[in-house]
Structures are given as C-alpha cells and as structure tokens.
Amino acid sequence: MDGNGRWAARKGLPRTDGHAAGEEAIFDTVEGALELGIRHLTLYAFSTENWRRPPDEVRYLMGFNEGILVRRRDELNDRGVRVLFSGRRDWRVPRRLLRRMDETLELTRSNKTMDLVIAFNYGGRAEIIDAVRQLVDDLVPASKIDERALRKRLYNPEVPDPDLVVRTSGESRISNFLLWEIAYSELIFTETLWPDFRRENLFDAVREFQARERRFGEVET
C-alpha cells in the first residue's frame, strides 16, 4: 500500500494526511475482495524498515493502526472476516497496540468468509530468520530441514502462498514483502497511489491475473 506520502505532497498536505486518506482505500479494497470471493488478503501496513522514518510519523502510524482496529474490527467481524497479524511482536510495538491486536484476533477467531492478514512490523527476511531460529530451537536435524519444515515455522503457515501481489504508486520492487511466499506469485505494479486505490483497481488487477498463464516452472506438453 504505497504512495501515501506522495499523495499528500501533491496536495500540499502533511504526510500523515496521506496515511489517513489510505484508510478508505483499505476498506473499499476489502469490500472488493469480499465481492470477488477472495479467501485471503494480506495488507503490508508497517515494515521492519519503517522504524527509520521520522519519529513523529512513526508515532502517528502506531496510533493510526490502533485506531483502525478499534473503529473497524466490529465491522470486519460482522462481515465474517478473520483478522490475522504477521510480523514481529517485539519491544518497539506499543503494548496498547499489541492488546488491540490480541483483542481483534480473539473477536474474529471463528470467522471463515475471508482472512485479512495485516503485515505489521513485518519483513520478509526477518520472517525467514525467525523461522530458521525456530528450527534450531526445535532441534530439527539438518537432514530433516526442507521447504515444508521451514514453511511450517513462518508467521502464518496456514495461510496459502499468494497468487497475486499488487504494488501501488509506480514502484517496481518487492520491498521485503513475503519473500518466501511469493516465489511463484504473479506481480502487478500500478501507477495509482494508495489513497486513490479502490475496488475497481483490484478488479482490474484480478482480470489481468486471470489472463496470465501460470506454469510454475513447468513446460507445456
């Protein structure tokens, strides 16, 4: 969900106004995913690298993400959405935000319409490192380490690998997002800044995805 800062800059607004404008994009996209019957949707909300941003912006984002959970979790629960989180729960994340995350997990635990995974304090490299550390802690012998063993120790192993990754704002890179999981995902890069993204943009991305041929390394015979 990239482009909040540039959206605000183009309008002569503070960067935080761009983040606030992105909330509507989030929930219109969620509604679009529900309309399409998408079972799993992951949103990259805050990366392990985002701590390097100015302290005022980081503090705003902590409060903003807490506010979204408080404002929207009942709505998501009513829509049958199970909310999951992916990322490190370390000392940098405010305790109050961690409580809100736990409350949201518990509230939506039994929902089955769609999984909404919020990648928060998330980094693809960090996830792989944490999975390897868990392998060591579990005393798994080297001869038993394979893709299945490592995948079992990712943050949300029950969530399948994504078929499609969409990045907004014209940037054409992965930026440490789901590095293990997107090995065979289809990638779409759009010029649309995130606050302007709506369900119609998601529909366009899905149509483009449906037109692609996926071979997973195989050759047609």
Rosetta constraint file for C-alpha pairs under 8 A:
AtomPair CA 1 CA 43 HARMONIC 7.09 0.50
AtomPair CA 1 CA 44 HARMONIC 6.33 0.50
AtomPair CA 1 CA 45 HARMONIC 7.22 0.50
AtomPair CA 1 CA 167 HARMONIC 6.52 0.50
AtomPair CA 1 CA 168 HARMONIC 6.01 0.50
AtomPair CA 1 CA 194 HARMONIC 5.42 0.50
AtomPair CA 2 CA 167 HARMONIC 6.89 0.50
AtomPair CA 2 CA 168 HARMONIC 5.31 0.50
AtomPair CA 2 CA 169 HARMONIC 5.63 0.50
AtomPair CA 2 CA 193 HARMONIC 6.49 0.50
AtomPair CA 2 CA 194 HARMONIC 5.46 0.50
AtomPair CA 3 CA 7 HARMONIC 5.99 0.50
AtomPair CA 3 CA 168 HARMONIC 6.84 0.50
AtomPair CA 3 CA 169 HARMONIC 5.03 0.50
AtomPair CA 3 CA 193 HARMONIC 4.65 0.50
AtomPair CA 3 CA 194 HARMONIC 5.31 0.50
AtomPair CA 3 CA 195 HARMONIC 7.38 0.50
AtomPair CA 4 CA 8 HARMONIC 6.33 0.50
AtomPair CA 4 CA 15 HARMONIC 6.93 0.50
AtomPair CA 4 CA 18 HARMONIC 4.38 0.50
AtomPair CA 4 CA 19 HARMONIC 5.42 0.50
AtomPair CA 4 CA 21 HARMONIC 7.70 0.50
AtomPair CA 4 CA 22 HARMONIC 6.70 0.50
AtomPair CA 4 CA 193 HARMONIC 6.75 0.50
AtomPair CA 4 CA 194 HARMONIC 6.02 0.50
AtomPair CA 4 CA 195 HARMONIC 6.18 0.50
AtomPair CA 5 CA 9 HARMONIC 6.13 0.50
AtomPair CA 5 CA 14 HARMONIC 7.86 0.50
AtomPair CA 5 CA 15 HARMONIC 4.69 0.50
AtomPair CA 5 CA 16 HARMONIC 7.47 0.50
AtomPair CA 5 CA 18 HARMONIC 5.53 0.50
AtomPair CA 5 CA 19 HARMONIC 7.31 0.50
AtomPair CA 6 CA 10 HARMONIC 6.11 0.50
AtomPair CA 6 CA 15 HARMONIC 7.72 0.50
AtomPair CA 6 CA 18 HARMONIC 7.74 0.50
AtomPair CA 6 CA 193 HARMONIC 7.69 0.50
AtomPair CA 7 CA 11 HARMONIC 6.65 0.50
AtomPair CA 7 CA 18 HARMONIC 5.96 0.50
AtomPair CA 7 CA 193 HARMONIC 6.45 0.50
AtomPair CA 7 CA 195 HARMONIC 7.07 0.50
AtomPair CA 8 CA 12 HARMONIC 6.18 0.50
AtomPair CA 8 CA 13 HARMONIC 4.82 0.50
AtomPair CA 8 CA 14 HARMONIC 6.04 0.50
AtomPair CA 8 CA 15 HARMONIC 5.46 0.50
AtomPair CA 8 CA 16 HARMONIC 7.81 0.50
AtomPair CA 8 CA 17 HARMONIC 6.18 0.50
AtomPair CA 8 CA 18 HARMONIC 4.75 0.50
AtomPair CA 9 CA 13 HARMONIC 5.66 0.50
AtomPair CA 9 CA 14 HARMONIC 6.91 0.50
AtomPair CA 9 CA 15 HARMONIC 6.84 0.50
AtomPair CA 13 CA 17 HARMONIC 6.35 0.50
AtomPair CA 13 CA 18 HARMONIC 7.69 0.50
AtomPair CA 14 CA 18 HARMONIC 7.22 0.50
AtomPair CA 15 CA 19 HARMONIC 6.81 0.50
AtomPair CA 15 CA 57 HARMONIC 7.87 0.50
AtomPair CA 16 CA 20 HARMONIC 6.33 0.50
AtomPair CA 16 CA 57 HARMONIC 6.79 0.50
AtomPair CA 16 CA 60 HARMONIC 7.14 0.50
AtomPair CA 17 CA 21 HARMONIC 6.15 0.50
AtomPair CA 18 CA 22 HARMONIC 6.29 0.50
AtomPair CA 18 CA 195 HARMONIC 6.85 0.50
AtomPair CA 19 CA 23 HARMONIC 7.10 0.50
AtomPair CA 19 CA 61 HARMONIC 7.87 0.50
AtomPair CA 19 CA 195 HARMONIC 7.75 0.50
AtomPair CA 20 CA 64 HARMONIC 7.63 0.50
AtomPair CA 21 CA 25 HARMONIC 7.38 0.50
AtomPair CA 21 CA 195 HARMONIC 5.41 0.50
AtomPair CA 22 CA 26 HARMONIC 6.30 0.50
AtomPair CA 22 CA 194 HARMONIC 6.22 0.50
AtomPair CA 22 CA 195 HARMONIC 4.28 0.50
AtomPair CA 22 CA 196 HARMONIC 7.80 0.50
AtomPair CA 23 CA 27 HARMONIC 6.54 0.50
AtomPair CA 23 CA 68 HARMONIC 7.78 0.50
AtomPair CA 23 CA 195 HARMONIC 7.61 0.50
AtomPair CA 24 CA 28 HARMONIC 6.05 0.50
AtomPair CA 24 CA 195 HARMONIC 7.31 0.50
AtomPair CA 25 CA 29 HARMONIC 5.99 0.50
AtomPair CA 25 CA 194 HARMONIC 6.79 0.50
AtomPair CA 25 CA 195 HARMONIC 5.54 0.50
AtomPair CA 25 CA 196 HARMONIC 6.68 0.50
AtomPair CA 25 CA 197 HARMONIC 5.50 0.50
AtomPair CA 25 CA 198 HARMONIC 5.63 0.50
AtomPair CA 26 CA 30 HARMONIC 6.22 0.50
AtomPair CA 27 CA 31 HARMONIC 6.11 0.50
AtomPair CA 28 CA 32 HARMONIC 6.20 0.50
AtomPair CA 28 CA 198 HARMONIC 5.72 0.50
AtomPair CA 28 CA 199 HARMONIC 5.70 0.50
AtomPair CA 29 CA 33 HARMONIC 6.15 0.50
AtomPair CA 29 CA 197 HARMONIC 7.64 0.50
AtomPair CA 29 CA 198 HARMONIC 5.64 0.50
AtomPair CA 29 CA 199 HARMONIC 4.69 0.50
AtomPair CA 29 CA 202 HARMONIC 6.80 0.50
AtomPair CA 30 CA 34 HARMONIC 6.26 0.50
AtomPair CA 30 CA 41 HARMONIC 7.88 0.50
AtomPair CA 30 CA 199 HARMONIC 7.79 0.50
AtomPair CA 31 CA 35 HARMONIC 6.21 0.50
AtomPair CA 31 CA 199 HARMONIC 7.19 0.50
AtomPair CA 32 CA 36 HARMONIC 6.32 0.50
AtomPair CA 32 CA 199 HARMONIC 4.66 0.50
AtomPair CA 32 CA 200 HARMONIC 7.61 0.50
AtomPair CA 32 CA 202 HARMONIC 7.06 0.50
AtomPair CA 32 CA 203 HARMONIC 7.52 0.50
AtomPair CA 33 CA 37 HARMONIC 6.22 0.50
AtomPair CA 33 CA 38 HARMONIC 5.23 0.50
AtomPair CA 33 CA 41 HARMONIC 7.55 0.50
AtomPair CA 33 CA 199 HARMONIC 7.54 0.50
AtomPair CA 33 CA 202 HARMONIC 7.72 0.50
AtomPair CA 34 CA 38 HARMONIC 5.97 0.50
AtomPair CA 34 CA 39 HARMONIC 7.90 0.50
AtomPair CA 34 CA 113 HARMONIC 7.91 0.50
AtomPair CA 34 CA 114 HARMONIC 7.21 0.50
AtomPair CA 37 CA 114 HARMONIC 7.98 0.50
AtomPair CA 38 CA 114 HARMONIC 6.82 0.50
AtomPair CA 39 CA 113 HARMONIC 6.74 0.50
AtomPair CA 39 CA 114 HARMONIC 4.51 0.50
AtomPair CA 39 CA 115 HARMONIC 6.10 0.50
AtomPair CA 40 CA 114 HARMONIC 5.68 0.50
AtomPair CA 40 CA 115 HARMONIC 4.75 0.50
AtomPair CA 40 CA 116 HARMONIC 6.09 0.50
AtomPair CA 40 CA 117 HARMONIC 7.44 0.50
AtomPair CA 40 CA 159 HARMONIC 7.31 0.50
AtomPair CA 40 CA 160 HARMONIC 7.97 0.50
AtomPair CA 40 CA 162 HARMONIC 7.98 0.50
AtomPair CA 41 CA 114 HARMONIC 7.60 0.50
AtomPair CA 41 CA 115 HARMONIC 6.28 0.50
AtomPair CA 41 CA 116 HARMONIC 5.04 0.50
AtomPair CA 41 CA 117 HARMONIC 6.09 0.50
AtomPair CA 42 CA 116 HARMONIC 5.85 0.50
AtomPair CA 42 CA 117 HARMONIC 4.45 0.50
AtomPair CA 42 CA 118 HARMONIC 5.83 0.50
AtomPair CA 42 CA 119 HARMONIC 6.88 0.50
AtomPair CA 43 CA 116 HARMONIC 7.63 0.50
AtomPair CA 43 CA 117 HARMONIC 6.29 0.50
AtomPair CA 43 CA 118 HARMONIC 5.14 0.50
AtomPair CA 43 CA 119 HARMONIC 5.96 0.50
AtomPair CA 44 CA 118 HARMONIC 6.32 0.50
AtomPair CA 44 CA 119 HARMONIC 4.80 0.50
AtomPair CA 44 CA 120 HARMONIC 6.82 0.50
AtomPair CA 44 CA 122 HARMONIC 7.86 0.50
AtomPair CA 44 CA 177 HARMONIC 7.58 0.50
AtomPair CA 45 CA 118 HARMONIC 6.34 0.50
AtomPair CA 45 CA 119 HARMONIC 5.60 0.50
AtomPair CA 45 CA 120 HARMONIC 5.45 0.50
AtomPair CA 46 CA 50 HARMONIC 6.22 0.50
AtomPair CA 46 CA 119 HARMONIC 6.60 0.50
AtomPair CA 46 CA 120 HARMONIC 4.68 0.50
AtomPair CA 46 CA 121 HARMONIC 5.31 0.50
AtomPair CA 46 CA 122 HARMONIC 6.55 0.50
AtomPair CA 47 CA 51 HARMONIC 7.63 0.50
AtomPair CA 47 CA 119 HARMONIC 7.51 0.50
AtomPair CA 47 CA 120 HARMONIC 6.19 0.50
AtomPair CA 47 CA 121 HARMONIC 4.83 0.50
AtomPair CA 47 CA 122 HARMONIC 4.73 0.50
AtomPair CA 47 CA 123 HARMONIC 5.75 0.50
AtomPair CA 48 CA 121 HARMONIC 4.89 0.50
AtomPair CA 48 CA 122 HARMONIC 5.30 0.50
AtomPair CA 48 CA 123 HARMONIC 5.36 0.50
AtomPair CA 49 CA 123 HARMONIC 7.70 0.50
AtomPair CA 50 CA 58 HARMONIC 7.60 0.50
AtomPair CA 51 CA 58 HARMONIC 6.56 0.50
AtomPair CA 53 CA 57 HARMONIC 6.63 0.50
AtomPair CA 53 CA 58 HARMONIC 6.36 0.50
AtomPair CA 54 CA 58 HARMONIC 6.37 0.50
AtomPair CA 55 CA 59 HARMONIC 6.12 0.50
AtomPair CA 56 CA 60 HARMONIC 6.19 0.50
AtomPair CA 57 CA 61 HARMONIC 6.17 0.50
AtomPair CA 58 CA 62 HARMONIC 6.28 0.50
AtomPair CA 59 CA 63 HARMONIC 6.42 0.50
AtomPair CA 60 CA 64 HARMONIC 5.90 0.50
AtomPair CA 61 CA 65 HARMONIC 5.96 0.50
AtomPair CA 62 CA 66 HARMONIC 6.30 0.50
AtomPair CA 62 CA 93 HARMONIC 7.84 0.50
AtomPair CA 62 CA 94 HARMONIC 7.51 0.50
AtomPair CA 62 CA 97 HARMONIC 7.27 0.50
AtomPair CA 63 CA 67 HARMONIC 5.99 0.50
AtomPair CA 63 CA 97 HARMONIC 7.87 0.50
AtomPair CA 64 CA 68 HARMONIC 6.21 0.50
AtomPair CA 65 CA 69 HARMONIC 6.46 0.50
AtomPair CA 65 CA 97 HARMONIC 7.88 0.50
AtomPair CA 66 CA 70 HARMONIC 6.39 0.50
AtomPair CA 66 CA 97 HARMONIC 5.50 0.50
AtomPair CA 66 CA 100 HARMONIC 6.61 0.50
AtomPair CA 67 CA 71 HARMONIC 5.97 0.50
AtomPair CA 68 CA 72 HARMONIC 5.69 0.50
AtomPair CA 68 CA 73 HARMONIC 7.70 0.50
AtomPair CA 69 CA 73 HARMONIC 5.29 0.50
AtomPair CA 69 CA 100 HARMONIC 6.82 0.50
AtomPair CA 69 CA 101 HARMONIC 7.42 0.50
AtomPair CA 69 CA 104 HARMONIC 7.10 0.50
AtomPair CA 70 CA 100 HARMONIC 7.31 0.50
AtomPair CA 72 CA 76 HARMONIC 6.22 0.50
AtomPair CA 73 CA 77 HARMONIC 5.98 0.50
AtomPair CA 73 CA 104 HARMONIC 6.40 0.50
AtomPair CA 74 CA 78 HARMONIC 6.11 0.50
AtomPair CA 75 CA 79 HARMONIC 6.38 0.50
AtomPair CA 76 CA 80 HARMONIC 6.46 0.50
AtomPair CA 76 CA 81 HARMONIC 5.28 0.50
AtomPair CA 76 CA 82 HARMONIC 7.67 0.50
AtomPair CA 76 CA 108 HARMONIC 8.00 0.50
AtomPair CA 77 CA 81 HARMONIC 5.47 0.50
AtomPair CA 77 CA 82 HARMONIC 7.02 0.50
AtomPair CA 77 CA 107 HARMONIC 7.16 0.50
AtomPair CA 77 CA 108 HARMONIC 5.55 0.50
AtomPair CA 77 CA 111 HARMONIC 7.22 0.50
AtomPair CA 79 CA 113 HARMONIC 7.56 0.50
AtomPair CA 80 CA 108 HARMONIC 7.66 0.50
AtomPair CA 80 CA 111 HARMONIC 4.92 0.50
AtomPair CA 80 CA 112 HARMONIC 6.06 0.50
AtomPair CA 80 CA 113 HARMONIC 5.02 0.50
AtomPair CA 80 CA 114 HARMONIC 6.77 0.50
AtomPair CA 81 CA 108 HARMONIC 6.68 0.50
AtomPair CA 81 CA 111 HARMONIC 5.58 0.50
AtomPair CA 81 CA 112 HARMONIC 6.56 0.50
AtomPair CA 81 CA 113 HARMONIC 5.64 0.50
AtomPair CA 81 CA 114 HARMONIC 4.88 0.50
AtomPair CA 81 CA 115 HARMONIC 5.80 0.50
AtomPair CA 81 CA 116 HARMONIC 6.57 0.50
AtomPair CA 82 CA 105 HARMONIC 7.47 0.50
AtomPair CA 82 CA 108 HARMONIC 4.79 0.50
AtomPair CA 82 CA 109 HARMONIC 5.83 0.50
AtomPair CA 82 CA 110 HARMONIC 6.99 0.50
AtomPair CA 82 CA 111 HARMONIC 4.94 0.50
AtomPair CA 82 CA 112 HARMONIC 6.51 0.50
AtomPair CA 82 CA 113 HARMONIC 7.52 0.50
AtomPair CA 82 CA 114 HARMONIC 6.13 0.50
AtomPair CA 82 CA 115 HARMONIC 4.79 0.50
AtomPair CA 82 CA 116 HARMONIC 6.07 0.50
AtomPair CA 83 CA 104 HARMONIC 6.77 0.50
AtomPair CA 83 CA 105 HARMONIC 5.89 0.50
AtomPair CA 83 CA 108 HARMONIC 6.12 0.50
AtomPair CA 83 CA 109 HARMONIC 7.42 0.50
AtomPair CA 83 CA 115 HARMONIC 5.91 0.50
AtomPair CA 83 CA 116 HARMONIC 4.86 0.50
AtomPair CA 83 CA 117 HARMONIC 5.91 0.50
AtomPair CA 83 CA 118 HARMONIC 7.40 0.50
AtomPair CA 84 CA 105 HARMONIC 6.27 0.50
AtomPair CA 84 CA 115 HARMONIC 6.92 0.50
AtomPair CA 84 CA 116 HARMONIC 6.09 0.50
AtomPair CA 84 CA 117 HARMONIC 4.62 0.50
AtomPair CA 84 CA 118 HARMONIC 6.20 0.50
AtomPair CA 85 CA 101 HARMONIC 7.69 0.50
AtomPair CA 85 CA 117 HARMONIC 5.36 0.50
AtomPair CA 85 CA 118 HARMONIC 4.79 0.50
AtomPair CA 85 CA 119 HARMONIC 5.80 0.50
AtomPair CA 85 CA 120 HARMONIC 6.72 0.50
AtomPair CA 86 CA 117 HARMONIC 6.70 0.50
AtomPair CA 86 CA 118 HARMONIC 6.09 0.50
AtomPair CA 86 CA 119 HARMONIC 4.57 0.50
AtomPair CA 86 CA 120 HARMONIC 6.03 0.50
AtomPair CA 86 CA 121 HARMONIC 7.81 0.50
AtomPair CA 86 CA 122 HARMONIC 6.33 0.50
AtomPair CA 86 CA 155 HARMONIC 5.73 0.50
AtomPair CA 86 CA 156 HARMONIC 6.73 0.50
AtomPair CA 87 CA 119 HARMONIC 5.89 0.50
AtomPair CA 87 CA 120 HARMONIC 5.33 0.50
AtomPair CA 87 CA 121 HARMONIC 5.06 0.50
AtomPair CA 87 CA 122 HARMONIC 4.04 0.50
AtomPair CA 87 CA 123 HARMONIC 6.98 0.50
AtomPair CA 87 CA 127 HARMONIC 7.20 0.50
AtomPair CA 87 CA 155 HARMONIC 6.85 0.50
AtomPair CA 88 CA 120 HARMONIC 7.61 0.50
AtomPair CA 88 CA 121 HARMONIC 5.69 0.50
AtomPair CA 88 CA 122 HARMONIC 6.27 0.50
AtomPair CA 89 CA 93 HARMONIC 6.59 0.50
AtomPair CA 89 CA 98 HARMONIC 7.63 0.50
AtomPair CA 89 CA 121 HARMONIC 7.50 0.50
AtomPair CA 93 CA 97 HARMONIC 6.97 0.50
AtomPair CA 93 CA 98 HARMONIC 6.94 0.50
AtomPair CA 93 CA 121 HARMONIC 7.80 0.50
AtomPair CA 94 CA 98 HARMONIC 6.45 0.50
AtomPair CA 95 CA 99 HARMONIC 6.26 0.50
AtomPair CA 96 CA 100 HARMONIC 6.39 0.50
AtomPair CA 97 CA 101 HARMONIC 6.22 0.50
AtomPair CA 98 CA 102 HARMONIC 6.22 0.50
AtomPair CA 99 CA 103 HARMONIC 6.10 0.50
AtomPair CA 100 CA 104 HARMONIC 6.14 0.50
AtomPair CA 101 CA 105 HARMONIC 6.16 0.50
AtomPair CA 102 CA 106 HARMONIC 6.20 0.50
AtomPair CA 103 CA 107 HARMONIC 6.08 0.50
AtomPair CA 104 CA 108 HARMONIC 6.17 0.50
AtomPair CA 105 CA 109 HARMONIC 5.63 0.50
AtomPair CA 122 CA 126 HARMONIC 7.28 0.50
AtomPair CA 122 CA 127 HARMONIC 7.44 0.50
AtomPair CA 122 CA 177 HARMONIC 7.92 0.50
AtomPair CA 123 CA 127 HARMONIC 6.17 0.50
AtomPair CA 123 CA 176 HARMONIC 5.53 0.50
AtomPair CA 123 CA 177 HARMONIC 6.22 0.50
AtomPair CA 123 CA 178 HARMONIC 7.40 0.50
AtomPair CA 124 CA 128 HARMONIC 6.45 0.50
AtomPair CA 124 CA 176 HARMONIC 4.89 0.50
AtomPair CA 124 CA 177 HARMONIC 5.17 0.50
AtomPair CA 124 CA 178 HARMONIC 4.88 0.50
AtomPair CA 124 CA 179 HARMONIC 4.93 0.50
AtomPair CA 124 CA 180 HARMONIC 7.06 0.50
AtomPair CA 125 CA 129 HARMONIC 6.17 0.50
AtomPair CA 125 CA 176 HARMONIC 6.66 0.50
AtomPair CA 125 CA 179 HARMONIC 7.01 0.50
AtomPair CA 126 CA 130 HARMONIC 6.02 0.50
AtomPair CA 127 CA 131 HARMONIC 6.15 0.50
AtomPair CA 127 CA 154 HARMONIC 6.37 0.50
AtomPair CA 127 CA 155 HARMONIC 6.84 0.50
AtomPair CA 128 CA 132 HARMONIC 6.23 0.50
AtomPair CA 128 CA 154 HARMONIC 7.08 0.50
AtomPair CA 128 CA 180 HARMONIC 7.32 0.50
AtomPair CA 129 CA 133 HARMONIC 6.17 0.50
AtomPair CA 130 CA 134 HARMONIC 6.19 0.50
AtomPair CA 130 CA 154 HARMONIC 7.67 0.50
AtomPair CA 131 CA 135 HARMONIC 6.33 0.50
AtomPair CA 131 CA 150 HARMONIC 6.12 0.50
AtomPair CA 131 CA 151 HARMONIC 7.71 0.50
AtomPair CA 131 CA 153 HARMONIC 4.95 0.50
AtomPair CA 131 CA 154 HARMONIC 5.53 0.50
AtomPair CA 131 CA 155 HARMONIC 7.99 0.50
AtomPair CA 132 CA 136 HARMONIC 6.39 0.50
AtomPair CA 132 CA 150 HARMONIC 6.94 0.50
AtomPair CA 132 CA 153 HARMONIC 7.96 0.50
AtomPair CA 133 CA 137 HARMONIC 6.17 0.50
AtomPair CA 134 CA 138 HARMONIC 5.96 0.50
AtomPair CA 134 CA 153 HARMONIC 6.71 0.50
AtomPair CA 135 CA 139 HARMONIC 6.31 0.50
AtomPair CA 135 CA 140 HARMONIC 5.57 0.50
AtomPair CA 135 CA 149 HARMONIC 7.87 0.50
AtomPair CA 135 CA 150 HARMONIC 7.25 0.50
AtomPair CA 135 CA 153 HARMONIC 7.53 0.50
AtomPair CA 136 CA 140 HARMONIC 6.22 0.50
AtomPair CA 140 CA 144 HARMONIC 6.43 0.50
AtomPair CA 140 CA 145 HARMONIC 6.88 0.50
AtomPair CA 141 CA 145 HARMONIC 6.79 0.50
AtomPair CA 144 CA 149 HARMONIC 7.52 0.50
AtomPair CA 145 CA 149 HARMONIC 5.68 0.50
AtomPair CA 145 CA 150 HARMONIC 6.94 0.50
AtomPair CA 146 CA 150 HARMONIC 6.37 0.50
AtomPair CA 147 CA 151 HARMONIC 5.93 0.50
AtomPair CA 148 CA 152 HARMONIC 6.10 0.50
AtomPair CA 149 CA 153 HARMONIC 6.98 0.50
AtomPair CA 150 CA 154 HARMONIC 6.89 0.50
AtomPair CA 151 CA 157 HARMONIC 6.17 0.50
AtomPair CA 152 CA 157 HARMONIC 5.36 0.50
AtomPair CA 153 CA 157 HARMONIC 6.66 0.50
AtomPair CA 161 CA 181 HARMONIC 4.98 0.50
AtomPair CA 161 CA 182 HARMONIC 6.39 0.50
AtomPair CA 161 CA 185 HARMONIC 7.67 0.50
AtomPair CA 162 CA 181 HARMONIC 6.83 0.50
AtomPair CA 162 CA 182 HARMONIC 6.26 0.50
AtomPair CA 162 CA 185 HARMONIC 5.94 0.50
AtomPair CA 163 CA 182 HARMONIC 7.80 0.50
AtomPair CA 163 CA 184 HARMONIC 7.48 0.50
AtomPair CA 163 CA 185 HARMONIC 4.77 0.50
AtomPair CA 163 CA 186 HARMONIC 6.10 0.50
AtomPair CA 164 CA 185 HARMONIC 5.26 0.50
AtomPair CA 164 CA 186 HARMONIC 4.75 0.50
AtomPair CA 164 CA 187 HARMONIC 5.98 0.50
AtomPair CA 164 CA 188 HARMONIC 7.57 0.50
AtomPair CA 164 CA 206 HARMONIC 7.98 0.50
AtomPair CA 164 CA 209 HARMONIC 7.10 0.50
AtomPair CA 165 CA 182 HARMONIC 7.86 0.50
AtomPair CA 165 CA 185 HARMONIC 6.55 0.50
AtomPair CA 165 CA 186 HARMONIC 6.15 0.50
AtomPair CA 165 CA 187 HARMONIC 4.93 0.50
AtomPair CA 165 CA 188 HARMONIC 6.21 0.50
AtomPair CA 166 CA 187 HARMONIC 6.09 0.50
AtomPair CA 166 CA 188 HARMONIC 4.85 0.50
AtomPair CA 166 CA 189 HARMONIC 5.89 0.50
AtomPair CA 166 CA 190 HARMONIC 7.43 0.50
AtomPair CA 166 CA 205 HARMONIC 7.39 0.50
AtomPair CA 167 CA 171 HARMONIC 7.11 0.50
AtomPair CA 167 CA 172 HARMONIC 7.57 0.50
AtomPair CA 167 CA 187 HARMONIC 7.92 0.50
AtomPair CA 167 CA 188 HARMONIC 6.41 0.50
AtomPair CA 167 CA 189 HARMONIC 4.96 0.50
AtomPair CA 167 CA 190 HARMONIC 6.30 0.50
AtomPair CA 168 CA 189 HARMONIC 6.04 0.50
AtomPair CA 168 CA 190 HARMONIC 4.98 0.50
AtomPair CA 168 CA 191 HARMONIC 5.99 0.50
AtomPair CA 168 CA 192 HARMONIC 5.55 0.50
AtomPair CA 168 CA 193 HARMONIC 5.64 0.50
AtomPair CA 168 CA 194 HARMONIC 5.83 0.50
AtomPair CA 168 CA 197 HARMONIC 7.98 0.50
AtomPair CA 169 CA 189 HARMONIC 7.83 0.50
AtomPair CA 169 CA 190 HARMONIC 6.14 0.50
AtomPair CA 169 CA 191 HARMONIC 4.60 0.50
AtomPair CA 169 CA 192 HARMONIC 5.01 0.50
AtomPair CA 169 CA 193 HARMONIC 4.26 0.50
AtomPair CA 169 CA 194 HARMONIC 6.55 0.50
AtomPair CA 170 CA 189 HARMONIC 6.20 0.50
AtomPair CA 170 CA 190 HARMONIC 5.37 0.50
AtomPair CA 170 CA 191 HARMONIC 4.01 0.50
AtomPair CA 170 CA 192 HARMONIC 6.91 0.50
AtomPair CA 170 CA 193 HARMONIC 7.72 0.50
AtomPair CA 171 CA 189 HARMONIC 6.87 0.50
AtomPair CA 171 CA 190 HARMONIC 7.88 0.50
AtomPair CA 171 CA 191 HARMONIC 7.69 0.50
AtomPair CA 172 CA 189 HARMONIC 6.07 0.50
AtomPair CA 178 CA 182 HARMONIC 5.95 0.50
AtomPair CA 179 CA 183 HARMONIC 7.05 0.50
AtomPair CA 181 CA 185 HARMONIC 7.95 0.50
AtomPair CA 184 CA 216 HARMONIC 6.41 0.50
AtomPair CA 186 CA 209 HARMONIC 6.96 0.50
AtomPair CA 188 CA 205 HARMONIC 6.96 0.50
AtomPair CA 192 CA 196 HARMONIC 6.42 0.50
AtomPair CA 192 CA 197 HARMONIC 6.31 0.50
AtomPair CA 193 CA 197 HARMONIC 6.55 0.50
AtomPair CA 197 CA 201 HARMONIC 6.13 0.50
AtomPair CA 197 CA 202 HARMONIC 7.99 0.50
AtomPair CA 198 CA 202 HARMONIC 6.78 0.50
AtomPair CA 199 CA 203 HARMONIC 6.17 0.50
AtomPair CA 200 CA 204 HARMONIC 6.21 0.50
AtomPair CA 201 CA 205 HARMONIC 6.28 0.50
AtomPair CA 202 CA 206 HARMONIC 6.22 0.50
AtomPair CA 203 CA 207 HARMONIC 6.20 0.50
AtomPair CA 204 CA 208 HARMONIC 6.30 0.50
AtomPair CA 205 CA 209 HARMONIC 6.15 0.50
AtomPair CA 206 CA 210 HARMONIC 6.11 0.50
AtomPair CA 207 CA 211 HARMONIC 6.46 0.50
AtomPair CA 208 CA 212 HARMONIC 6.72 0.50
AtomPair CA 215 CA 219 HARMONIC 6.75 0.50
AtomPair CA 215 CA 220 HARMONIC 7.72 0.50
